[in-house]
Amino acid sequence: MSLLVLCDHDRGTLDEASLEALTFGRDLAGKAEITCEAVVIGAGADAALDSLAAHGAEQVHLAGHDLLTDYGPEAWGETLTQLVRSTGATAVMACGTDRGNEVLAHVAARLDEPFVANCTDITPGDVWTMTRVQWGGSLLEDTTLDAGIRVVSVTHHAVEATPADRPAEGSVVLFTPDLGAEAARTVVRDRVVLTQGITLATSPVVVGGGRGVGSEDGFAQLEDLAGALGGVVGCSRAVTNNGWRPHSDQVGQTGTRIAPDIYIAAGISGAIQHWVGAMAAKNILAVNTDGEANMVAKAGYAVIGDLHKVIPAITEEIARRRG
Ligand SMILES: Cc1cc2nc3c(=O)[nH]c(=O)nc-3n(C[C@H](O)[C@H](O)[C@H](O)COP(=O)(O)OP(=O)(O)OC[C@H]3O[C@@H](n4cnc5c(N)ncnc54)[C@H](O)[C@@H]3O)c2cc1C
């Protein structure tokens, strides 16, 4: 009996979210007394093998095929389904990213099994009991899963990715699925690099700006502070709606979920749809003229004042202390 954990990567660079799922899966498999095995699909996947073993994958299934060079939801879903059937796996898991949930939805449909998405906690047994995130993070729901094959995703940032106390063997098994043309309905035609180096999702420092920043140009002050702290700039949807920043900078339910060491939220009211993307931050500093703003209430630290004075003052103080 085994748990298969789908690990996402881009030409061999593992997605940190997949290592979270593997960390979660390793713990779950230990409690359920089943083996924890990783699945990597597509070109360059072999570059991820050492990391998967270090994070507790007892076996790694390396799936390759001409149609699997880059991501494709039908092709990945069909591959994982065939692997579940051929290994006799009793559970299959991925991180609850857009991709993870998309692939598992295909797997569940093909297996004709239920799919429980975005779990934060799972207790195995004859029937699994679990807590999962609903409504973009504003509701935690307790539920049970009674299925022949359990298909579950783990909500992003539910656990930290940590290597196993002792690396697993990570023995590699090659798998070639039987894929027809219908598996290639959705394919990657072009690869465009939007960001290089540190990203919004992984940056240890995020300086976020909301409608209170007032204009596209107003973000220069936030860029300066982010630069001084080695971080990146994020924003609210009010900002992307105004065209001041691209959607790739948006934090929230319909943007990126962040988990930095510190999130500086300037001129952001803290609406629930923004908060669900920011709530995994370890520390939050709110800068707002409104002491009653939701973001101020939720933040560990707050400065009540005009961000156009407060943000440059922080940047200047950092420069002064660094001499
Ligand atoms: C389905 C759906 C999905 C959504 N998804 C997202 C999402 O992913 N991300 C997201 O962010 N939103 C999302 N929203 C929108 C969300 O509901 C809010 O409308 C949005 O987050 C508000 O952005 P804001 O905080 O920048 O603006 P506002 O709510 O207008 O807040 C501006 C804040 O700036 C403060 N302020 C003004 N001037 C200054 C100043 N000079 N100095 C300091 N503070 C100042 C004000 O006191 C206020 O608190 C979504 C909404 C829906 C319906």
The ligand as an SDF file (V2000), in Angstrom:
LIG
                    3D

 53 58  0  0  0  0  0  0  0  0999 V2000
  -13.8360   37.3010   -5.9270 C   0  0  0  0  0  0  0  0  0  0  0  0
  -12.8910   38.3560   -5.4200 C   0  0  0  0  0  0  0  0  0  0  0  0
  -11.5530   38.0790   -5.4060 C   0  0  0  0  0  0  0  0  0  0  0  0
  -10.6430   39.0480   -4.9280 C   0  0  0  0  0  0  0  0  0  0  0  0
   -9.3040   38.7570   -4.9160 N   0  0  0  0  0  0  0  0  0  0  0  0
   -8.4460   39.6360   -4.3790 C   0  0  0  0  0  0  0  0  0  0  0  0
   -7.0520   39.3550   -4.2780 C   0  0  0  0  0  0  0  0  0  0  0  0
   -6.5660   38.3120   -4.6990 O   0  0  0  0  0  0  0  0  0  0  0  0
   -6.2620   40.2820   -3.7100 N   0  0  0  0  0  0  0  0  0  0  0  0
   -6.7360   41.4770   -3.2320 C   0  0  0  0  0  0  0  0  0  0  0  0
   -5.9240   42.2800   -2.7310 O   0  0  0  0  0  0  0  0  0  0  0  0
   -8.0300   41.7700   -3.3240 N   0  0  0  0  0  0  0  0  0  0  0  0
   -8.8900   40.9010   -3.8990 C   0  0  0  0  0  0  0  0  0  0  0  0
  -10.2140   41.2440   -4.0200 N   0  0  0  0  0  0  0  0  0  0  0  0
  -10.6070   42.6360   -3.7200 C   0  0  0  0  0  0  0  0  0  0  0  0
  -10.7880   42.9180   -2.2450 C   0  0  0  0  0  0  0  0  0  0  0  0
  -12.1060   42.5970   -1.8490 O   0  0  0  0  0  0  0  0  0  0  0  0
  -10.5440   44.4100   -1.9290 C   0  0  0  0  0  0  0  0  0  0  0  0
  -11.4120   45.1820   -2.7300 O   0  0  0  0  0  0  0  0  0  0  0  0
   -9.1190   44.8780   -2.1930 C   0  0  0  0  0  0  0  0  0  0  0  0
   -8.2080   44.0070   -1.5580 O   0  0  0  0  0  0  0  0  0  0  0  0
   -8.9420   46.2910   -1.6520 C   0  0  0  0  0  0  0  0  0  0  0  0
   -7.6600   46.7430   -1.9740 O   0  0  0  0  0  0  0  0  0  0  0  0
   -6.9460   47.8430   -1.0670 P   0  0  0  0  0  0  0  0  0  0  0  0
   -6.8200   47.3270    0.3190 O   0  0  0  0  0  0  0  0  0  0  0  0
   -5.7190   48.2390   -1.7830 O   0  0  0  0  0  0  0  0  0  0  0  0
   -7.9590   49.0620   -1.1880 O   0  0  0  0  0  0  0  0  0  0  0  0
   -8.9280   49.7210   -0.1150 P   0  0  0  0  0  0  0  0  0  0  0  0
   -9.8240   48.6940    0.4780 O   0  0  0  0  0  0  0  0  0  0  0  0
   -9.5500   50.8820   -0.7860 O   0  0  0  0  0  0  0  0  0  0  0  0
   -7.9560   50.2050    1.0510 O   0  0  0  0  0  0  0  0  0  0  0  0
   -7.0430   51.2380    0.9110 C   0  0  0  0  0  0  0  0  0  0  0  0
   -6.4010   51.4530    2.2740 C   0  0  0  0  0  0  0  0  0  0  0  0
   -5.3850   52.4120    2.1630 O   0  0  0  0  0  0  0  0  0  0  0  0
   -5.4240   53.2470    3.3010 C   0  0  0  0  0  0  0  0  0  0  0  0
   -4.7770   54.5110    2.9170 N   0  0  0  0  0  0  0  0  0  0  0  0
   -5.2380   55.4550    2.0650 C   0  0  0  0  0  0  0  0  0  0  0  0
   -4.3230   56.4260    1.8860 N   0  0  0  0  0  0  0  0  0  0  0  0
   -3.2500   56.0930    2.6580 C   0  0  0  0  0  0  0  0  0  0  0  0
   -1.9750   56.6730    2.8780 C   0  0  0  0  0  0  0  0  0  0  0  0
   -1.5900   57.8110    2.2690 N   0  0  0  0  0  0  0  0  0  0  0  0
   -1.1190   56.0570    3.7260 N   0  0  0  0  0  0  0  0  0  0  0  0
   -1.4770   54.9030    4.3570 C   0  0  0  0  0  0  0  0  0  0  0  0
   -2.6660   54.2940    4.1630 N   0  0  0  0  0  0  0  0  0  0  0  0
   -3.5450   54.8660    3.3120 C   0  0  0  0  0  0  0  0  0  0  0  0
   -6.8860   53.3590    3.6550 C   0  0  0  0  0  0  0  0  0  0  0  0
   -7.0680   53.6960    5.0150 O   0  0  0  0  0  0  0  0  0  0  0  0
   -7.3490   51.9260    3.3510 C   0  0  0  0  0  0  0  0  0  0  0  0
   -7.2380   51.0990    4.5070 O   0  0  0  0  0  0  0  0  0  0  0  0
  -11.1180   40.2980   -4.4890 C   0  0  0  0  0  0  0  0  0  0  0  0
  -12.4910   40.5570   -4.4880 C   0  0  0  0  0  0  0  0  0  0  0  0
  -13.3650   39.6060   -4.9550 C   0  0  0  0  0  0  0  0  0  0  0  0
  -14.8420   39.9090   -4.9450 C   0  0  0  0  0  0  0  0  0  0  0  0
  1  2  1  0
  2  3  1  0
  2 52  2  0
  3  4  2  0
  4  5  1  0
  4 50  1  0
  5  6  2  0
  6  7  1  0
  6 13  1  0
  7  8  2  0
  7  9  1  0
  9 10  1  0
 10 11  2  0
 10 12  1  0
 12 13  2  0
 13 14  1  0
 14 15  1  0
 14 50  1  0
 15 16  1  0
 16 17  1  0
 16 18  1  0
 18 19  1  0
 18 20  1  0
 20 21  1  0
 20 22  1  0
 22 23  1  0
 23 24  1  0
 24 25  2  0
 24 26  1  0
 24 27  1  0
 27 28  1  0
 28 29  2  0
 28 30  1  0
 28 31  1  0
 31 32  1  0
 32 33  1  0
 33 34  1  0
 33 48  1  0
 34 35  1  0
 35 36  1  0
 35 46  1  0
 36 37  1  0
 36 45  1  0
 37 38  2  0
 38 39  1  0
 39 40  1  0
 39 45  2  0
 40 41  1  0
 40 42  2  0
 42 43  1  0
 43 44  2  0
 44 45  1  0
 46 47  1  0
 46 48  1  0
 48 49  1  0
 50 51  2  0
 51 52  1  0
 52 53  1  0
M  END
$$$$
